[in-house]
Amino acid sequence: MSRRIISTLLLGAAVALAMPAAAQAAKRTVFMGVPPANQKAFQALKSDVNAFFPSAVRIRTGDTVAFAPAGFHSVDLPPRGGRVLPLITPTGKKVTGVNDEAGAPFWFNGLDEVGLNRLLLQSRFGKTVRLTPQRLRSGLPLADKPKPMNVRFPRAGLFRYYCNVHPRMSGTVRVVGKGTRADSARSVAKRVKAQVSAALAEARRVPAATKPPANTVSVGAEGRNGVTFFDFVPKTVTVPVGTSMRFAMPATSTEDHTATAGPGDPAKEPNSYLGALAGSFQRPAFDPRATYPSEKPPAIGSLSPALHGNGFWNSGVMDANAGSPPPPVSAVTFAAAGTYRFFCLIHPFMSATVTVQ
């Protein structure tokens, strides 16, 4: 037998032996948010989905899940019995010397300055890691076009993970034995397609279905399965002088918002008063004028062009999570006629107009 024939046979045998091992190791992709191919359809509806796509995946021991960034989301796999790391924490400093435009100190001087959790600034995107009993987190996707975090699951079990930005956003990885049925790439793609279709239908339904009570503006709107509408509802309101109005978070909201009035359009004028406050949410430490209510709770501000020297009023950060400090609702009284525009400083493209007669 020639040397060439022997080499060919040996190569064929090596390939045959390698094939079972390769077949056993698989990678399945979980999108952290709406898959990129579908995002424009949701953007046209001013909507997004705080969910993983798919929200559940079944793999075999030794397989890998690629957590692919598709929005401002993260992955946190806490240890058994552990809690999700919070997005916002005290920076270790106190607020000092912050005055309004009339020169009066704001009430929150002396309270904690807050900002992004430093632990979440450490990114694992673009890395391949092995799941351990300790906490595994991706960190925040702060880099331009971050790559997936690949997680290898070496042992069987059910593993639940969360988003630090939206703690109600969660998913599961079920890891089964080598000889047990697991999700194929085709079945995962089919489920993602169905999940996207259902979310789009919900996104079309939510705005018209949101009907807040009189003198109440809903700051955003929430649908099922993480579907979120990014705008105020209603968007325009006319009320008489002396009216008190509530800005309220939807009861099931997965977002944080503010309702803020003052000089400037934060979406178009980054150097304006409101633009500077909104811009602070892009930095590790936030401007306290953006995070805290402008009026000391439980006081209700009397909004006029003279409030705080420049017509500034802020609800502060609000959310609907009963386990977090921010309140779900804030109120203001309109003390003077005029047209007042309100923005969310976290999502400056959200705005509402209140005409006071």
ABEGO torsion letter per residue (X at the ends): XBAAAAAAAAAAAAAAAAAAAAAABBBBBBBBEBBAAAAAAAAAAGBBBBBBOBABBBBBBGBBBBBBBAEBBBBBBBBBGBBBBBABBBAGBBBBGBBBAAGBBBAABGBBBBBBBAAAABBABGBBBBBBABBBBAEBBABBGBBBBBBBBABBEBBBBBBAABAABBBBBBBBBAABBBBBAAAAAAAAAAAAAAAAAAAAAAAAABBBBBGBBBBEBBBBGGBBBBBBOBABBBBBBGBBBBBBBBAABABBBBBBBEBEBAAABAABAAAAAAAAAABABBBAAAABBABBOABBBBBBAABGGAGBBBAEBBBABAABABBABBBBBBABBEBBBBBBAABAABBBBBBBX
